[in-house]
Each structure stands twice: as structure tokens, then as C-alpha cells.
Amino acid sequence: MKPLLTGMLPDELAVYLAMKPEFRAKQVFEWIHKGITSFQEMTNLPQDLRESLKDVPVLSSEISKEAVSEDGTSKITLKLYDGSFIESVLLIDDTDRKTACLSSQAGCAMGCTFCKTATMGLLRNLTAGEIVEQFLHLQAKYGNISNIVFMGMGEPMANLDEVIKSIEILHHPKGQNIGLRKITISTSGITRKIRELANTELPVRLAVSLISADESVREELMPVAGKEPLKQLKESLIYFQRKTKKRITMEYVLMAGINDRKEDAIKLRHFVDDLKVIVNIIPWNPVEDLPYQEPDEKTVNSFITMLEDLSIPVTKRYLKGRSVNGACGQLAVLQNSSDSSDTSRT
């Protein structure tokens, strides 16, 4: 596979395309991030340069499928250069703020038992260019996007170098100029990589899929917990917080009869001691063939009240994208086919 233009910063483009003077590479970078996909359309480049580059592809991926939910959530299925498929989601909140939910891997190796992506296994890591292209495709279809969350397919910490490179590209002032504080990386809890992220001193936000503060329950739900016990996870989060001074989001997927008890709330209270956090309650989104039940509204509200009574800052995730299987834990794609494994409905 040749290097992707979308995975390069201006100085790298200058070297790869052998551009003289080097400011031409900055112009190319700007055009790419304006959504231009052909060198012939880069009108401030000399005609002879455009002609020499006319056969160089700008994008390596293409949209093979799109689905839009009644709540405004959009999901696209991208076909990658090697025939693999991934999904990306565009979220719109009540203030019309647009957030790109990006994938970092095709599939996922973490094996979380409540997540549809885990049923795919891990196909491969995505390159920085493939991550950036998800953003470019979403923005071309739905307009300017101000926020990014790495909460799509895959474990971002397992592909951290490419994720960080994509952030550098999307943050670049000549490109999308997305503020680092508007970017969130979610993880199932790979402690070594949490420390590595902290050491970069990038002021991005961190979200952790805690799911349960009961060690045995968490191990049953998340195989990673067997290698990354809660004590080790907490130590890495304390380290992250000391380095960054940032509040951490604890993602808590609530499943009926699994992690919704009073003792679950108390254990969560103990876990978040010494941490500055907000707990994001996410009612489990139904996935066919997975053995869990969505909690009813009464159970959700009761658990939130328990946390509030224990002085834990808490918020509830709005249920968006379910009708197109674009909600948390619902992303999955059949490979060698443009059809999602969970049929999209509008």
C-alpha cells in the first residue's frame, strides 16, 4: 500500500510529492481539507503541476452505504483500499453541534461481550490517513464538524500512534483546525497506553469504558480486565490526571440485572475516590444475539439517583442512532460486502 496523502502533514507532503517550492505542499494540504479530491481542482497550483499529479489519488476510501436516523444521526459505511469495511457516525446534539465518531480499527480485539464490534474480531489497524478520511467523508456530506470522539470501531489505545498522528493532522491550523480540547479518546482501559497518552501532554479528553467497578463482573464483561485489573487501571488514571489536570469521563453501559445494583453504585463510589470524573450512564443498546437486556427507564433513573446520593457527578447519554444501528456498541460490518451486519433502517 502506498502512503496516503490524507495521512500526511504539509512538510511530509512536500517530501513525498517532491514539491518545490514547499509552500505548494501547504496549498495541497489545504485543498485536501477543503474536501477537494482531485489535483485538477486545486486551482492555485500551476497547470503543469496539476497535470503531473492528475493520476495521484487523494482519497483511498469511498462511501458504500449511508443511513440517516430520524433523530439526525448519520452512519456511513466506508470501503477501504483493501476491500475492508468500517463504519463512522455523525452525531448532532440539541445545540446543532456536530461530532464525528471515528473508528480506529477495522473490527476490535478487546472482546467486550456486550458490543457488536467485538463479534467481528480484529481485522487490522487503520492508518492515520484512513482515520482522517472518515472525517473528510462525514464533513463533505453533512457540513462543518466541530468535535471528534474516537468511539467507533476498535480500541484507540491499541493503535495509539496512528490515532495521535490523525489528531495532529485534524488539529493543524491549515487543515480542519479542530481544537484538541474538542477531541475525546475512549478506551477499554489499556493502562500502559493511558500513561503513554498522558506523557504526550496533548490536551485531549479521555473517556474510559469502566462498565463495572466490581472486578469479577468487569472481567466477565471485558476480557481486557483480566490483564488490566481495576487497581492498575486506577493508578494509570491518577497518573493521567496528575499530568493533564483534566476530568475523566467514566463510561458506564448499564445492563439490566448485571451492573445496576446498589452495591454496584457503592463500588463505583470507591473506585472514583481520588479522581476527578463524571460518570456517563449509557443504557445498553440492543444487539441481536447478545445475551443482555436494556434497562427500563425506572432502573436507569434509580441508578442515577444512587450515584447522585453518593455525590458522584453523573450524566445520561442520549439514545441516538439506534434506528440505523449507529449507537454505542452497535457498529459492525460484514466484510467483502457493502451491507452492514446489522441492517440499517431509516
Secondary structure, 3 states (H helix, E strand, C coil): CCCCHHHCCHHHHHHHCCCCCCHHHHHHHHHHHCCCCCHHHCCCCCHHHHHHCCCCCCCCCEEEEEEECCCCCEEEEEECCCCCEEEEEEEECCCCCEEEECCCEEECCCCCCCCCHHHHCEEEECCHHHHHHHHHHHHHHHCCCCEEEECCCCCHHHHHHHHHHHHHHHHCCCCCCCCHHHEEEEECCCHHHHHHHHHHCCCCEEEEECCCCCHHHHHHHCCHHHHCCHHHHHHHHHHHHHHHCCCEEEEEEECCCCCCCHHHHHHHHHHHCCCCEEEEEEECCCCCCCCCCCCCHHHHHHHHHHHHHCCCCEEECCCCCHHHCCCCCCCCECCCCCCECCCCCC
